[in-house]
Amino acid sequence: MFVNKDLKIVEPDNETVLNEFFIFPMCRIDYSNGLLEKETGMRICLIRAVKKKYEFFLLDITKSALEEAEWLSAKSIKEFFGITTDNSFAKSYNRYLIAFNEFATTQLKDESRVIYTDQIGWIKGGEGWSYVPVITPSEKHIVYDQNIKSKYKIKVDKFMELKEAFQVVLSMLDIADKKVTIPLLSYSILSLFTSLINYNKSGINKFLICISGDNSVLRRAGFANLFCNLYDRKQNLNSINAAFHSNLSCTEEELRSRSSKIRDGIFIVNTEKNNRKIQMSRKLLQNDHLENMTLLLSEDNLDQDFVLNVNIDNIQVNTILLEKLKSNPESLTTGLSYFVRIIEEAFNDIGERENVRKEFVRLYKAGYATFNDKGIEYDINKIHMSSLLLVGFKLFLDCAEEVEAINAGLKEQYYNEAQRILKAESIVANSLESNSVKSSIEKHDVFLSNLLNLLQVNKLIDYKDKNNPAIDHTKNLGWIENENVLYIKADIFGKIEDLLKTSGQEKHLSSKDKRQIYQELYKHQVILKPDDGKEIEKVQVTTIEKVLNVANSSVKIFKIDYQRAKEYIKEKR
């Protein structure tokens, strides 16, 4: 079978043979950046018969290259088909081109088109939704830029099976207090859908999370890398990779440009005390063309609209679990890769982008409606942020249950705990000053009173047993020596914050508050020197707290004279 000079398929009788191969357009190639689409080329197929069999040659070609016949000069084309510039096919190329375009316009269906993209994130191809670069190039009729494949590849552990991957991600929640880990993991999951939620069109405001405070075991950058960085994950956690995120000072344009490279993920900005960089980062929230979420790292809380602060001061880190996760940096990305593969199928069932967006809005409203507890006043802005985080967390739990990584009962426990934590963070809390706590001197009284109340219902472990691995040392408040010297975990501040919130008082004790509390209680001989016989020149958090080695782990503590503490509270009353 051949194509003659009139572009008709004929048998090779006495017809003049135009060429000894068959060529036709297979599908249209469109470029998409997730926001805009435009036709950019065509995929063509060339077939020739060789000794009773057929050889196929596929070629993706741009519109300009196709119209100008540039591809005919390619070495592979010349060698495969023997096409030259004086070949009869080349001479009749314009007639072929007319037939190509007519066939492409009238016969090729949208479903068969190929999508080319140079952006990561969700792209709708001819065969449905896919998350680039979790899919392999050419899968589902989507091809993407080589730079994405090499730089933004989301690495996975090929030996980790589906169930295990989900279970490992959920185990990450136990590395520290869940009021820190649940918001961070939920934010990472939520960020994967930024372009599909389409915040501006949905009337839902985008927000950012700020990791504040510090922790000697896992610093701000460590928490950010562990829970929120998807690219080039390494065992070294305590530095921000400037190849993907923003670490040092930069201009506003540099910040915006770097942010634009990440789509449907988290862009991490290390601000330290750089107020200008903080303000530049907040401007990113207003840019509708940036389809990502932003995570700030700051020494202090950022008390501004649409910012959820996650403070890591005083929290205990599970060092055994941390080392395990560090040894396999791909733990998070493996679980999230499986997750988006499952979600892809759900999106394909839903169909068009607008319908996917409406489903997210429905989930958001359902979560929002649960903040209706009688007698509790919630901050309307924090309800908004918490409701969005619950959307991300719920979707992950739904998939985990679907693959039998967890059962329905465990799923409910996880979700209820997340809901409880996020509700507590959303309560409208009057300041300590408006609740009869008008100075730093009174703050330390409130702190100590709450601490003693907790000690009445929480038994301390004998100090002699602190290195006993058979005892669970993760849930106790501390240890007691000789029935009087208390070694209290520094994360007690977080537990007392929770007590204050439920009673409508200040919900965050800042680093400054903590230092003042230590100073006052040390002055009244309630807090003891961390090391006997070693004088303290100046009372600071770092001079009062010490690291205590406990059964294959370590924890920050401060020491208290239990008898003196009880006497002091009686004196104040």
Secondary structure as GFF3:
##gff-version 3
##sequence-region A 1 573
A	DSSP	beta_strand	2	4	.	.	.	ID=ss1
A	DSSP	beta_strand	9	10	.	.	.	ID=ss2
A	DSSP	beta_strand	17	19	.	.	.	ID=ss3
A	DSSP	beta_strand	22	32	.	.	.	ID=ss4
A	DSSP	beta_strand	37	50	.	.	.	ID=ss5
A	DSSP	beta_strand	53	62	.	.	.	ID=ss6
A	DSSP	alpha_helix	63	67	.	.	.	ID=ss7
A	DSSP	three_ten_helix	70	73	.	.	.	ID=ss8
A	DSSP	alpha_helix	75	81	.	.	.	ID=ss9
A	DSSP	alpha_helix	88	91	.	.	.	ID=ss10
A	DSSP	alpha_helix	93	106	.	.	.	ID=ss11
A	DSSP	three_ten_helix	110	112	.	.	.	ID=ss12
A	DSSP	beta_strand	114	117	.	.	.	ID=ss13
A	DSSP	beta_strand	121	125	.	.	.	ID=ss14
A	DSSP	beta_strand	128	132	.	.	.	ID=ss15
A	DSSP	three_ten_helix	139	141	.	.	.	ID=ss16
A	DSSP	beta_strand	142	144	.	.	.	ID=ss17
A	DSSP	alpha_helix	146	151	.	.	.	ID=ss18
A	DSSP	alpha_helix	162	171	.	.	.	ID=ss19
A	DSSP	three_ten_helix	172	175	.	.	.	ID=ss20
A	DSSP	alpha_helix	178	191	.	.	.	ID=ss21
A	DSSP	alpha_helix	194	197	.	.	.	ID=ss22
A	DSSP	alpha_helix	199	202	.	.	.	ID=ss23
A	DSSP	beta_strand	208	212	.	.	.	ID=ss24
A	DSSP	alpha_helix	220	228	.	.	.	ID=ss25
A	DSSP	alpha_helix	252	260	.	.	.	ID=ss26
A	DSSP	beta_strand	266	272	.	.	.	ID=ss27
A	DSSP	alpha_helix	275	284	.	.	.	ID=ss28
A	DSSP	beta_strand	293	298	.	.	.	ID=ss29
A	DSSP	beta_strand	307	311	.	.	.	ID=ss30
A	DSSP	alpha_helix	319	327	.	.	.	ID=ss31
A	DSSP	alpha_helix	331	350	.	.	.	ID=ss32
A	DSSP	alpha_helix	353	368	.	.	.	ID=ss33
A	DSSP	alpha_helix	380	402	.	.	.	ID=ss34
A	DSSP	alpha_helix	408	426	.	.	.	ID=ss35
A	DSSP	three_ten_helix	432	435	.	.	.	ID=ss36
A	DSSP	alpha_helix	440	457	.	.	.	ID=ss37
A	DSSP	beta_strand	461	462	.	.	.	ID=ss38
A	DSSP	three_ten_helix	463	465	.	.	.	ID=ss39
A	DSSP	beta_strand	478	481	.	.	.	ID=ss40
A	DSSP	beta_strand	485	489	.	.	.	ID=ss41
A	DSSP	alpha_helix	492	502	.	.	.	ID=ss42
A	DSSP	alpha_helix	511	523	.	.	.	ID=ss43
A	DSSP	alpha_helix	541	544	.	.	.	ID=ss44
A	DSSP	beta_strand	546	550	.	.	.	ID=ss45
A	DSSP	beta_strand	553	561	.	.	.	ID=ss46
A	DSSP	alpha_helix	562	572	.	.	.	ID=ss47
###
